[in-house]
Amino acid sequence: MEISLNGQNAFLVKTASGSVICDPADEEEATFVPSSAADDTVITAILRSNPRKSSFRNRSGGNDTISHPGEYEIGDLGLRGIALPADPVSESKRTITSFRIDAEGLAVYMLGLAKSPPDARTAQRIGSVDVLLLDVSRLQIDVKELSSIIGALDPSYVLVNGLVAGGSEPGEKLKSLLGETGSDQMSNEPQLRVSVTRSSLPTDRQLVVLRPRT
């Protein structure tokens, strides 16, 4: 499994069973550009947190866009949409959708554009997670709550975006998260991609900052 950014914000999760783009910010990020990655990458679906927004479509013919809670299977790729409150301080029952991606014996959890952490019951539904994807650049959750989510889900890898657009320095929220998690001094340069296998999972949790392809 290989995970990178597709554009400035969206995560691209590439697996032997298919590949997904997570929460593109615009049509450009929703459109896979073959010159930016390996030619054998096939986009299976686009996962979107917000069910109310209209779907983006790939110019080459369109990919399935999944934005609602439920169980989805596309070949050997397992996708589970898990509802989170869209506005935790409101009585509205509107939800956003987070996603668990199962492939190659690994579980990846995309928190999406959540505004509150999963409660205990939802965390139980999410289950054991190997890789957690955090879109720090757009998340509206407080960094202390993000740190709490990381602790509760206990992933081996936490992959985050949040660099200043067009640069290599972390934005303010990413700086805060790195400080909150004890990683305020980035010991490693931001990575273009991370390859993950079941046998290569680290014993101690690793937080890795991803940088966009140029």
Buried (B, 14 or more C-beta within 10 A) or exposed (E): BBBBBBBBBBBBBBBEBBBBBBBBBEEEBBBBEEEBBEEEBEBBBBBBBBBEEEBBBBEEEEBBBBBEBEEBEBEEBBBBBBBBBBEEEEEEEEBBBBBBBBBBEBBBBBBBBBBBBBEEEBBEEBEEBBBBBBBBBBBEBBBEBBBBBBEBBEBBBBBBBBBEEEEEEBBEBBBBBBEBBEBEEBEEEBBEBBEBEEEEBEEEBBBBBBBBBE
